[in-house]
């Protein structure tokens, strides 16, 4: 091809002196175009699946037995679409997605967290979805997955933590009523410690967004509300618990896994955790499991529950947006949601799935089934998650550093919170 086109250039110089050079030039140009086209067609990488929807999931590689039949059924019902499923490690999800979205060839459907998805939506990097197509899903969850009044994600599944408590410790302590709020929990800390020697709980205040969730349940979710009297009261409460050795010293340095180990060793009366951790207690601390019962998660002033959600997004540059949406809706229909929930401890986000008896009834002696029903029930009364325009992780780090400073030092709490509020505001405006 190059030799012929090179010859064309040489002939062009000669023919330009000829009266017929124009006709010949056009003819040769046309021939070169045809030749280049043929070379491109026969030498470019061939993709026989031009209708192939690429789907990235997060940490679902162990569910081949669920995903592969599901994909086969979808392809049977939609013969015009093929699904290419790629599972991505959870720790790599955000990095890989960002890199792919910045390229010209992103996947068509991606499983992400709402926090990161929200950032992408704000940057106009996602395809918006007709909200009417999401009418079958939990309305409180779909509303939380909106930016500027537009839907940018299909809810995938949810988890809502519960309260585990040790009946033996409560009996020794003389506690007859299970606390429902954080204030009620903190109020019995002295009684539990004096009567049983156990800690009331281990709140892991500096782990991810734990502190933010506690504050958010009392409408403290902005720089303006962080300096309110209620905010000062909450921080003062944890300072007193910490100073009086009523919560473990590790409450401001360690994570949930280490708190769970303390619960399994009988050192904690209460722990707030996902229902999936009940099996860990059952396997690793059977005696503690026998004494374990379940209640709804602790609430704040508004009486609402928090929830963790995974969603499915379609990048703006995706090549098969219609197929991606069709597969997302199929993946989250009633049948497939119930099947996934039975394989795991996640909750459906599809309203029809949530109405299934699997999520509404349980035998009184089955603590694990009780956890499933209570957590599903909590999806009807959800706290709206705090959202940040910018620097989400940096703001969480700022709040976590603040609680460490307050619990470890003697600084005036109001002044510390005023400084934190200014730093928070600055981070959001960057």
C-alpha positions as CSV (number, residue, x, y, z in Angstrom):
1,X,0.0,0.0,0.0
2,X,2.7,2.5,1.0
3,X,4.7,1.6,-2.2
4,X,1.7,2.3,-4.4
5,X,0.8,5.6,-2.6
6,X,4.4,6.6,-2.8
7,X,4.4,6.0,-6.5
8,X,1.2,8.0,-6.7
9,X,3.1,11.1,-5.3
10,X,5.9,10.6,-7.8
11,X,3.4,10.3,-10.7
12,X,1.5,13.3,-9.4
13,X,4.6,15.5,-9.9
14,X,5.1,14.2,-13.4
15,X,1.4,14.4,-14.4
16,X,1.0,17.9,-13.1
17,X,2.7,19.0,-16.3
18,X,0.2,17.0,-18.3
19,X,-3.1,18.4,-19.5
20,X,-4.8,15.2,-18.2
21,X,-3.2,15.3,-14.8
22,X,-6.4,16.2,-13.0
23,X,-8.4,13.2,-14.2
24,X,-5.5,10.8,-13.5
25,X,-4.9,12.3,-10.0
26,X,-8.6,11.8,-9.0
27,X,-8.5,8.2,-10.3
28,X,-5.3,7.4,-8.4
29,X,-6.6,9.1,-5.3
30,X,-9.7,7.1,-5.4
31,X,-7.7,3.9,-5.8
32,X,-5.5,4.7,-2.8
33,X,-8.6,5.4,-0.7
34,X,-10.1,2.0,-1.6
35,X,-6.8,0.3,-1.0
36,X,-6.4,1.9,2.5
37,X,-9.9,1.0,3.4
38,X,-9.3,-2.7,2.5
39,X,-6.1,-2.8,4.5
40,X,-7.9,-1.3,7.5
41,X,-10.8,-3.8,7.3
42,X,-8.6,-6.8,7.0
43,X,-5.8,-5.9,9.3
44,X,-7.7,-4.2,12.2
45,X,-8.4,-6.2,15.4
46,X,-11.6,-8.2,14.7
47,X,-14.4,-8.0,17.2
48,X,-17.2,-10.4,16.3
49,X,-19.2,-9.1,19.3
50,X,-20.0,-5.6,18.3
51,X,-23.0,-5.9,20.6
52,X,-21.0,-7.1,23.6
53,X,-21.8,-5.3,26.8
54,X,-18.8,-5.2,29.2
55,X,-19.9,-5.4,32.8
56,X,-17.5,-4.8,35.7
57,X,-18.6,-6.1,39.1
58,X,-16.8,-5.6,42.5
59,X,-15.6,-8.6,44.4
60,X,-18.1,-11.0,43.0
61,X,-15.7,-13.5,41.5
62,X,-16.8,-16.3,43.9
63,X,-20.4,-16.1,42.6
64,X,-19.8,-17.8,39.3
65,X,-22.6,-20.2,40.0
66,X,-25.0,-17.2,40.3
67,X,-23.6,-14.9,37.6
68,X,-23.0,-17.3,34.7
69,X,-26.5,-18.8,34.6
70,X,-28.0,-15.3,35.0
71,X,-26.0,-14.0,32.1
72,X,-26.9,-17.0,30.0
73,X,-30.6,-16.4,30.7
74,X,-30.3,-12.7,29.9
75,X,-28.6,-13.5,26.6
76,X,-31.3,-16.1,25.8
77,X,-34.0,-13.4,26.4
78,X,-32.0,-10.8,24.5
79,X,-30.3,-12.5,21.6
80,X,-29.0,-9.2,20.3
81,X,-26.8,-8.7,23.3
82,X,-23.7,-10.5,24.7
83,X,-22.4,-9.9,28.2
84,X,-18.7,-9.9,29.0
85,X,-18.4,-10.1,32.8
86,X,-15.2,-8.9,34.5
87,X,-14.8,-9.0,38.2
88,X,-12.6,-6.3,39.8
89,X,-11.1,-6.4,43.3
90,X,-12.9,-4.0,45.6
91,X,-9.6,-2.1,46.3
92,X,-9.1,-1.5,42.6
93,X,-12.6,-0.5,41.7
94,X,-12.3,3.3,41.9
95,X,-8.9,3.5,40.3
96,X,-9.7,1.3,37.4
97,X,-13.0,2.9,36.8
98,X,-11.5,6.4,36.8
99,X,-8.8,5.4,34.3
100,X,-11.3,3.7,32.0
101,X,-13.7,6.6,32.1
102,X,-10.9,9.0,31.1
103,X,-10.1,6.8,28.1
104,X,-12.2,6.4,25.0
105,X,-13.1,2.8,25.8
106,X,-14.8,2.4,29.2
107,X,-16.9,-0.6,30.2
108,X,-20.6,-0.3,29.6
109,X,-21.8,-1.1,33.1
110,X,-19.9,-0.7,36.4
111,X,-20.6,-1.7,39.9
112,X,-19.5,1.1,42.3
113,X,-20.2,2.8,45.6
114,X,-22.6,5.7,45.6
115,X,-20.0,8.1,47.0
116,X,-17.6,7.6,44.1
117,X,-20.5,7.4,41.6
118,X,-21.8,10.7,42.8
119,X,-18.4,12.4,42.2
120,X,-18.4,11.0,38.6
121,X,-22.0,12.3,38.1
122,X,-21.1,15.7,39.4
123,X,-18.2,15.7,36.8
124,X,-20.7,14.9,34.0
125,X,-18.9,11.6,33.4
126,X,-22.0,9.4,33.6
127,X,-25.0,8.7,31.5
128,X,-28.2,9.8,33.2
129,X,-31.0,7.3,33.4
130,X,-34.8,7.8,33.0
131,X,-36.0,7.9,36.6
132,X,-39.3,6.3,35.5
133,X,-37.3,3.1,34.8
134,X,-36.5,2.8,38.5
135,X,-40.0,2.8,39.9
136,X,-39.7,-0.8,41.1
137,X,-36.9,0.1,43.5
138,X,-36.9,1.4,47.1
139,X,-37.7,5.0,46.6
140,X,-35.6,6.3,49.4
141,X,-32.5,4.6,48.0
142,X,-33.2,5.8,44.4
143,X,-33.6,9.3,45.7
144,X,-30.3,9.1,47.4
145,X,-28.7,8.1,44.1
146,X,-29.7,11.4,42.4
147,X,-27.6,14.4,41.4
148,X,-29.4,17.7,40.6
149,X,-32.7,15.9,40.5
150,X,-31.5,13.3,37.9
151,X,-31.0,9.6,38.3
152,X,-27.5,8.4,37.4
153,X,-27.4,4.9,38.9
154,X,-29.4,1.7,39.2
155,X,-29.4,0.4,42.8
156,X,-27.8,-3.0,43.0
157,X,-28.0,-4.2,46.6
158,X,-28.0,-2.9,50.2
159,X,-26.8,-3.7,53.7
160,X,-28.1,-2.1,56.9
161,X,-26.3,-2.8,60.2
162,X,-27.9,-4.1,63.3
163,X,-27.2,-4.2,67.0
164,X,-25.8,-7.4,68.4
165,X,-26.0,-7.7,72.2
166,X,-24.8,-10.2,74.8
167,X,-27.7,-11.3,76.9
168,X,-25.5,-12.7,79.6
169,X,-23.7,-9.4,80.2
170,X,-27.0,-7.5,80.3
171,X,-28.4,-10.0,82.8
172,X,-25.3,-9.5,85.0
173,X,-25.6,-5.8,84.7
174,X,-29.3,-5.6,85.5
175,X,-30.1,-4.0,82.1
176,X,-33.7,-5.0,81.3
177,X,-34.4,-2.6,78.3
178,X,-32.4,-2.7,75.1
179,X,-31.3,0.9,74.3
180,X,-32.5,2.3,71.0
181,X,-30.5,5.5,70.7
182,X,-26.8,6.3,71.1
183,X,-27.7,8.5,74.1
184,X,-29.5,5.6,75.8
185,X,-26.5,3.3,75.0
186,X,-24.0,5.7,76.5
187,X,-26.2,6.2,79.6
188,X,-25.8,2.6,80.7
189,X,-22.1,2.4,80.2
190,X,-21.3,2.9,83.9
191,X,-23.9,0.3,85.0
192,X,-22.5,-2.3,82.7
193,X,-18.9,-1.7,83.6
194,X,-19.5,-1.7,87.3
195,X,-21.7,-4.8,87.3
196,X,-20.1,-7.0,84.7
197,X,-16.6,-5.5,84.0
198,X,-17.4,-5.3,80.3
199,X,-17.5,-2.3,78.1
200,X,-20.8,-1.0,76.8
201,X,-19.5,-1.0,73.2
202,X,-16.4,-0.1,71.1
203,X,-17.6,2.6,68.6
204,X,-14.5,2.7,66.3
205,X,-15.0,6.4,65.9
206,X,-12.2,7.0,63.4
207,X,-13.0,4.2,61.0
208,X,-14.1,5.5,57.6
209,X,-17.5,7.3,58.1
210,X,-18.5,5.9,61.5
211,X,-18.4,9.2,63.2
212,X,-20.2,11.0,60.3
213,X,-23.1,8.5,60.5
214,X,-23.5,9.1,64.2
215,X,-23.6,12.8,63.7
216,X,-25.7,12.7,60.6
217,X,-28.5,10.9,62.5
218,X,-28.8,14.0,64.6
219,X,-28.7,16.4,61.6
220,X,-25.1,17.3,62.0
221,X,-23.8,17.0,58.5
222,X,-22.4,20.3,57.4
223,X,-19.8,22.9,58.6
224,X,-22.7,25.0,59.9
225,X,-24.2,22.3,62.0
226,X,-20.9,21.0,63.3
227,X,-20.7,23.9,65.8
228,X,-24.2,23.5,67.2
229,X,-24.9,22.8,70.9
230,X,-26.0,19.3,69.9
231,X,-22.7,18.6,68.2
232,X,-20.7,19.8,71.3
233,X,-22.9,17.6,73.5
234,X,-22.2,14.4,71.4
235,X,-18.4,15.0,71.4
236,X,-18.5,15.7,75.1
237,X,-20.3,12.4,75.7
238,X,-17.7,10.4,73.9
239,X,-14.9,12.3,75.7
240,X,-16.4,11.4,79.1
241,X,-16.8,7.7,78.1
242,X,-13.2,7.6,76.9
243,X,-11.7,9.4,79.9
244,X,-13.6,7.2,82.4
245,X,-12.5,4.0,80.7
246,X,-16.1,3.1,79.7
247,X,-15.1,2.4,76.1
248,X,-11.9,0.7,75.0
249,X,-8.9,3.0,74.4
250,X,-8.7,1.4,70.9
251,X,-12.0,3.1,70.0
252,X,-10.1,5.9,68.3
253,X,-7.5,3.8,66.6
254,X,-8.9,0.4,65.7
255,X,-11.5,-0.9,63.2
256,X,-14.6,-2.9,63.2
257,X,-12.8,-6.3,62.9
258,X,-11.0,-5.6,66.1
259,X,-14.2,-4.5,67.8
260,X,-15.8,-7.8,66.7
261,X,-13.0,-9.7,68.3
262,X,-13.6,-8.0,71.6
263,X,-17.3,-8.8,71.3
264,X,-16.5,-12.5,70.6
265,X,-14.2,-12.6,73.6
266,X,-17.0,-11.3,75.9
267,X,-15.6,-7.8,76.5
268,X,-18.5,-5.9,74.9
269,X,-22.1,-5.8,75.7
270,X,-23.2,-4.3,72.3
271,X,-21.7,-4.0,68.9
272,X,-23.3,-2.5,65.8
273,X,-22.5,-4.7,62.8
274,X,-23.8,-6.2,59.5
275,X,-25.8,-9.4,59.7
276,X,-23.1,-11.2,57.7
277,X,-20.8,-11.0,60.8
278,X,-23.2,-13.2,62.8
279,X,-21.8,-16.2,61.0
280,X,-18.3,-15.2,62.1
281,X,-19.5,-15.0,65.7
282,X,-21.2,-18.4,65.3
283,X,-18.1,-20.1,63.9
284,X,-15.4,-18.4,66.1
285,X,-17.2,-17.9,69.4
286,X,-20.1,-20.4,69.7
287,X,-20.6,-19.7,73.4
288,X,-20.9,-16.0,72.8
289,X,-23.2,-16.7,69.8
290,X,-25.6,-18.7,72.1
291,X,-25.9,-15.5,74.3
292,X,-26.3,-13.2,71.3
293,X,-29.5,-11.6,70.2
294,X,-30.4,-8.9,67.7
295,X,-32.1,-5.5,67.7
296,X,-32.4,-2.6,65.3
297,X,-29.4,-0.4,64.8
298,X,-28.9,2.6,67.2
299,X,-30.5,5.8,66.0
300,X,-30.1,9.5,66.7
301,X,-32.5,12.3,67.2
302,X,-34.5,11.6,64.0
303,X,-35.1,7.9,64.6
304,X,-33.8,6.9,61.2
305,X,-31.5,4.1,60.1
306,X,-28.4,4.3,57.8
307,X,-27.8,2.0,54.9
308,X,-24.9,1.1,52.7
309,X,-25.7,0.7,49.0
310,X,-23.9,-0.6,45.9
311,X,-25.1,0.7,42.6
312,X,-24.6,0.3,38.8
313,X,-23.5,3.1,36.6
314,X,-23.2,3.6,32.8
315,X,-20.2,5.8,31.8
316,X,-21.0,8.6,29.4
317,X,-18.6,7.2,26.8
318,X,-20.0,3.7,27.0
319,X,-20.6,2.2,23.6
320,X,-23.6,0.1,24.5
321,X,-25.7,2.1,26.8
322,X,-29.1,0.6,26.0
323,X,-27.8,-2.9,26.4
324,X,-26.1,-1.9,29.7
325,X,-29.3,-0.5,31.1
326,X,-31.3,-3.6,30.0
327,X,-28.8,-5.9,31.8
328,X,-28.7,-3.7,34.9
329,X,-32.5,-3.9,35.2
330,X,-32.4,-7.7,34.6
331,X,-29.7,-8.1,37.2
332,X,-31.8,-6.4,39.8
333,X,-35.2,-7.8,39.1
334,X,-37.2,-9.6,41.8
335,X,-36.1,-13.1,41.0
336,X,-32.4,-12.3,40.7
337,X,-32.3,-10.1,43.8
338,X,-33.9,-12.8,45.9
339,X,-31.5,-15.4,44.6
340,X,-28.5,-13.3,45.4
341,X,-29.8,-12.5,48.8
342,X,-30.1,-16.2,49.6
343,X,-26.5,-16.8,48.6
344,X,-25.3,-13.9,50.7
345,X,-26.5,-11.6,53.5
346,X,-27.2,-8.6,51.3
347,X,-30.6,-7.0,51.0
348,X,-32.6,-6.5,47.8
349,X,-33.3,-3.0,46.6
350,X,-36.2,-4.1,44.4
351,X,-39.6,-3.5,46.2
352,X,-41.1,-6.7,44.9
353,X,-38.2,-8.8,46.2
354,X,-38.4,-7.1,49.6
355,X,-42.0,-8.2,49.9
356,X,-41.1,-11.8,49.6
357,X,-41.7,-13.8,52.8
358,X,-37.9,-14.5,53.1
359,X,-37.5,-10.9,54.3
360,X,-40.6,-10.7,56.5
361,X,-40.9,-13.9,58.6
362,X,-38.6,-15.9,60.8
363,X,-38.6,-18.5,63.5
364,X,-38.2,-17.0,67.0
365,X,-35.1,-19.1,67.7
366,X,-33.3,-18.3,64.5
367,X,-31.1,-15.2,65.2
368,X,-29.6,-15.1,61.7
369,X,-33.1,-15.1,60.1
370,X,-34.2,-12.4,62.6
371,X,-31.3,-10.3,61.5
372,X,-32.3,-10.6,57.9
373,X,-35.9,-9.5,58.6
374,X,-35.0,-6.6,60.9
375,X,-32.4,-5.2,58.5
376,X,-34.9,-5.5,55.6
377,X,-37.5,-3.7,57.7
378,X,-35.0,-0.8,58.4
379,X,-35.0,0.0,54.6
380,X,-38.4,1.6,55.1
381,X,-37.1,4.3,57.4
382,X,-33.7,5.5,56.0
383,X,-31.5,8.4,57.0
384,X,-30.4,10.4,54.0
385,X,-26.7,10.1,53.6
386,X,-24.5,13.2,54.0
387,X,-23.1,14.3,50.6
388,X,-20.1,16.4,49.8
389,X,-19.3,18.4,46.7
390,X,-15.6,17.9,46.9
391,X,-12.9,16.1,48.9
392,X,-15.1,13.4,50.5
393,X,-12.2,11.4,51.9
394,X,-10.3,14.5,53.1
395,X,-13.4,15.7,55.1
396,X,-13.8,12.3,56.7
397,X,-10.1,12.3,57.7
398,X,-10.6,15.8,59.1
399,X,-13.6,14.7,61.3
400,X,-11.7,11.6,62.5
401,X,-8.7,13.7,63.4
402,X,-11.0,16.1,65.3
403,X,-12.5,13.4,67.5
404,X,-9.1,12.1,68.4
405,X,-8.0,15.6,69.4
406,X,-11.1,16.1,71.5
407,X,-10.9,12.7,73.3
408,X,-7.2,12.8,73.9
409,X,-6.8,16.5,74.8
410,X,-8.3,19.2,77.1
411,X,-9.1,21.7,74.4
412,X,-12.4,23.5,74.4
413,X,-14.7,21.4,72.3
414,X,-16.6,24.3,70.8
415,X,-13.4,26.0,69.6
416,X,-12.0,22.8,68.1
417,X,-15.3,22.3,66.2
418,X,-15.2,25.9,65.0
419,X,-11.8,25.3,63.5
420,X,-12.8,22.0,62.0
421,X,-15.9,23.6,60.5
422,X,-13.7,26.2,58.7
423,X,-11.4,23.6,57.4
424,X,-14.4,21.5,56.2
425,X,-15.9,24.5,54.4
426,X,-12.5,25.2,52.7
427,X,-12.2,21.6,51.5
428,X,-15.7,21.6,50.0
429,X,-15.0,24.8,48.1
430,X,-11.8,23.6,46.5
